[in-house]
Amino acid sequence: MNDLIPFRLYPALWLAGLSLIMGCKFDPSTEASTVELGLSEGVHRGRLLANDSTDIAFNFDWQLSGQDTQMVIFNADERIVLQEIERKGDSLTLQMPVFNPDKSPTYKVDAVFERGETERFPHKELASIQLPKKWRVLLYTGTEDETEAAGEFFQEGQLIKGSFLTETGDYRFLEGVLNGTELRMSTFDGAHAYAFTARLTDGGELDGHFYSGKHFHTRWTAEPSDSVRLGDPLELTQLTSEDGRFDFQFRDQEGELFDSQRDQWMQDKVTIVQIMGSWCPNCMDEIRYMTGLRDELAHEDLRLVGITFERRGEWKKDRPAVERMIQDLAIDYPLLYGGGSRHIRDSLPQIAPFRSFPTSIFIDREGRVRRIHAGFSGPGTSAYAAYAEETRSFVSDLLNE
């Protein structure tokens, strides 16, 4: 049997960020070593014990270089590097990047590290079934309420990678295994802690359960389908102003007022306004894409501006999370504070209905809104490559007008 190393999580898993606090006994007068921490260099497994019947599994690579240690969590093709590792007493605290920890004791998740376990889920029974790649998915949120999504599964033997796409985003990088007719998938990135389980029925459909964090649970079903049609992200949110402009005034992290009508930095430029939140992993994906697009085009007339809406709605309380996002994502363009995320419709009445974080607004040189894109299908989905190429072409055309 593999050794289990208990630790405890103190986050709001899907609202803010988290710290991993691993309780390991060792001599605090000495430097942390692989023996003292109970972890050798290499791949291990972690399991968040969400409830009595469900855990949320993830793998990580424990890397050592002299006295420097880092932990790399991976979900399918995603890699999350944790370098802020602090030892205090008999606990080890590992800070997730980007997401600022909520140290409230009201949300605790027990978990374990399993030393030397390289499999996310045990491979019990060889898969004799090849799952279709495309599925029509229904997520049930109530007795009659349901949300339609497009499921994508990519299978190699028993190993499964994939995601679920909705009208406004995706469930990011999911990874798991098909044991006979039982499907298990999970992801853990510091803001999402998801587990999907399902049984393949005799009719070729999937009937399963979805768990998020410690408390949320719902059913989901899926049937093979190549023709799922989700709403067009370019039509979900519209501009309400009659003059075609999106004007805004918000303060930056230093308290300086940024006025889109007066600021010369935006005049005669093509501008992409990103509406985001530091708590939103899809927003992080979009920030990375937009920054890469700007650097790739390398055009002096392309501007990025971010407006971040946070959970607490008070700058003094939200500032640490915003500044951490700026630092970890190397945001080097204006990032403005919009206030509380619950009041975004009041703060931005020029666009309606507001459907999703992130939402991007593309503005031409004359200050006219040319496109509003709600949501973001990130690199964990097959839609990402097409979105990236089409957006690059669209922005290039705006710059050449």
N, C-alpha and C positions, 0 to 999 in steps of 0.2 A: 504493500500500500504506500502511496506517496505521502510525504509529510505535508501537513496543512499548517499554514502560518496565518493566524487570525489577524485581521486589521479592521478598522472601522472608518466609515465615511461620514463626513459632516457637510453635506451640501444641500442645496435645493437642486436635485439632479437635473431637472429640465427647465429650471428657471434662471439659475445663475451659474456658477462654476462649482468646483469642489476641490477639496484636498483629500488625498488618500492618506489615512493615518494608520500605519501598520505597527502593531504592538509586538516588538521583538526584544527579548532580554539580551542585553550585552553590557559590557563595561563601558560607561560613558567617559572614562578617562583615556580610552584608546580610540584610534581612528576606526571608523566603520570598515569592516571587512566582509568578504563573502561568507565567512564562517559565522561571524557575529549576527549578520542579518538573516542567515539561513537561506540565502539566495546565491547561487553561483552564476557566473556569466552565462548567458544563453536564454532560451525561450522557456517561459513558464505560463501557467494559466491563473487567471483571477476569476472569482465568481461572486457577484453581488447577490446576497440572499434576500430577494425581494419579498418573498412570503413563504409560507410553510411548504408550498408545492412547486415554487418556481425560483430559479436562479438565472442571472443574466451573465453569461460567460464571455470572457475576452482573453486574448493572449497578449503577452508583452515580452519584449527582449530586454533583459537586464544587462547593461553594458558597463564595463569598468575600464578606466584608463588611468592608471596610477591612483591618485586619491580622488579623481573625478568619476562620478557615477551618473548615469542617465538611464531612464526607463523609456522604452519606445512601445507604445500601445498600437496594435494594428487591427484594423477591421477591413477585410478584403484588401484592396489596394491602397487604403489610407494608412498613413504613418503619423503618429502623434508623439512628439518628443518632449519628455518631461525632464527638465534640467534643474529646476528649483527643488532641491532635495535637502530637507533640514532634519537633523537629528536633535531630539530634545528628550532627555531622560531615557525612558525605554520605548519611545515612540519615534517613528520615522514619518515625516510629513512630506508628501510629494504633491506639488502644486501643478494643476493642469494649466497648460498655456491658454492665453486669451481670456478664459472665463474666470472672473474674480470669485473667490470663495465666499459663500454665505455661511458664517460660523454659528448660525443659530442652532441650538441643541434640539430644536423641535423636529428635525429631520435627520435621522440616523439610519444607516443601512449597514447591517453586519455583512461581512464578506470574508473570504479566505483566499490566500495565495496557495497554489498547488505546485510545489517545487518539481521542476523537470517535466511537467505535463505540456507537451507541444500541441496536442489536439484540442481544439476549441470544445468539441463535443466528442464523446467516445464513439468510435466506429464499431457498432455492434453487428450489423448485418450488411453484407455486400448489396449494393444497389443494383437491382436487375431492371430498373425502370429509368428511362431517360425523360426527365420532365420537359414539357414544352417551354419555350423561351418566353412566350407572351401570354399574359393572363388578364382576365377582367376580374377585379377584386372589389368586394364590398366590405367596408369596415362598419360595424354596427355600433352606434353611439347611444342607442336607446331602444325601446321596444319597437319603434317603427322607423326611427331615423337611421339613415345609412349614408356613407360617403363612398363614392365610386373612385377607384384608383386603377392604374395600369401596373400590373406586376411584371417584373423582369427577373428571370432566373437563368443563370449561366452555370452549367453543370460539367464537372470533370470527375468522373467516377462517382464517389460519394460526396465530394465537396461541392457546395453550392455558394455562389455569390449572386448578389442582386440588389434590388431596391423596389420601392413602390413609388410611383409618380402620381401626384394629384394635380388639380388645376393650378395650384399655387406653389408647388415645390415638390420635395421628395424626402424619403426617409433615409437618405444618405447611404453609407456603405454597410450593407448587411452581409454577414458571412455565416455559414452553417454547414449542415450535413444532412443527407438523406439516408436514414437507416431503414432499409426495407421500404415501407410505405409511410414512415414517420419523418416529417420535416421539422428541423429545428434551426433557427437563425437568430442572430443577435448582433447588437452593436453597442459600443460604449465609447463616447468621445468627450465626456466632461459636461455635456449639456443634455445629451440623449443617453438613456439607458433603456434599450428596447430588447424584448424577446418575443419572437414569433414561433409558435408551434402549430403543427397542422397534421392531419391524417389524410392520406390520399384515398378517396373512396373508390368503390368498385366502378363507379361511373366516370372516373378520371377527374373528379373535382377535388378541391382542397377544402377541408373544414377544420378550422383551428381557433386559436386564442392569441391575443396580443396583449402584452404586458409592458407598461411604461413606468419606470421608477418603482417606487414602493407600493403605490396604491392603485394606479389606473389599470383596468382590465376590461377588455371587450372581446367579442367574437369577430371572426372574419372568415369569409368564404371566397373561393376563386374558381373560375372555370377557364380552360384554355380559350384564348381569343386573340386574333391578330388585328382586330378592328375596334379596339377601345378608342373612343373619341372624347378627349377631355376638352374643357373650355380653352379657347385661345387666350393666352396670357396677355396678348396685345389688345383684347377687347373687354377684359374684366373690370378695368378701372379707367374712367374717362375724365378729361379736363372739364371743369364746370364754368370757368371764366370765358366770357364771350370774345375777349380780345386775343385768345390763344396763348396767353402768357402764364407762366408759373412764377409768381413773385413771392418772396419770403424774407423774413427777418428773424434771425436767431443769433444767439451769442455763442462764441467759441469757448474753449475750455479756460481761456484766460479772462473771460467776461467781456470781450470786445464784440460789439454788434456787427454782424455781417448782413448787409442789405443788398439783395440781388439787383435791385434797380439802380443803386448808386455805386456799387463796387466795380471799379474799372478793371479788376482782374477777370471779370466775366464778359466785359463788353467786346462785341465782335468775335466772340469765341464760340466754339462748339462745346457745350457743357453737359455732362451726365451727372444728375443729382441722384444720389443713392439714399433711400430711406431705409434705415437699418436699426439694429439694436445689438448691443454687445453680448446679449444673452442668446443670440440667434445663430446657430451653426450654418444655416443656409446663407446668412448674411456674410459670414466669414468666407464661404466659398466664393460668393460674388465679389467681395473685396479683392480677393486674390486674382480673380479673373480680370476685373476692371483695371487693377494696377498693372497686370501683365499686358493687357491690351494697350494701355497708354504707353507703356515702355516699348512695346513692339512697333506701334505706329510712330512713336518718337516725333510727334507733330507739336510744334510750339503753340498751336491754336486749339489744342484739346485740353479741357479742364475737367477735373473731378471735384465734386463737393459732396460731403456726407452729412446727413441730418440723422442723428441717433436719438431714438426714443427708448427710455429705460424703464425698468420695473418699478422703481421707487417713486419717481416723479419729483425728486428733490435733488438739485445739483450737488449739494454737499454729500449726500448719501450715494449718488450715482457716480460721482467723479472717479473714485478708485477703479471701478470697472471700465469706464470709458478710457481712462489713461492707460490701463493695462492693455486694452484692445489696440490703442494707438501704438504702444511700444511693441507688442508681440507681432503685430501684422505690419509694422514699419509704415504706418499711414503717414504720408508726407504732404497731404493736401488738406484744405480746410475741413474740419469735422465740427459740426455745430450741434448744440444740445437742444433737442426739440421739446423735452419734458417727459411726462409719463406716457408709456405706450398705450394705456387705456384711454387716453384723451386725444389720440392722434387725429381723430375725425374733426375735433374742434380746432386743433392746431393747424390742420391743412384742409380747409374747406374747399380749396380750389380743385381737389381731385375727389371723385366719389364713384362708386363706393370703394372705400379702402378695403382691400381684401387680404393683403399678405405682406409680411416682412420676408425678404426685402421687396421693395418696389423701386424701379429705376425710371427716371424721367429724362428723356433725351431732348435737348434744346438746341436749336440752330443758331447761327451767327446773329440773326435778327431778334433773338429772344423768344422765338415761337416754339411751342412744344410740338415736336414731330412724332413722338412715340412715348407711350407709357407701358412698361413691361411689369406685370404683377408676378411676384414669385421668382423662383430660380431653380432650374433643374441642374444639379451640380455634377461633378465629375464621377459620382457613383452611379450615373444613369447613362443610357445610350443616347438620350436627348442632348447631352451636354455638347458633344462635338458639333452637331448641326447648329445649336444655338450660338456657340462661340464663333463659328465661321460666318453665319448670317449677320450677327451683330458687328463683327469686324468689318464686313462689307458695307453695312448700313452707315456706320460711323465714318468710314473712309469716304463715302459719297457725300456725307454732310460736310466734311472738311474740304472737299473739292468743289463745293457749290460757290 
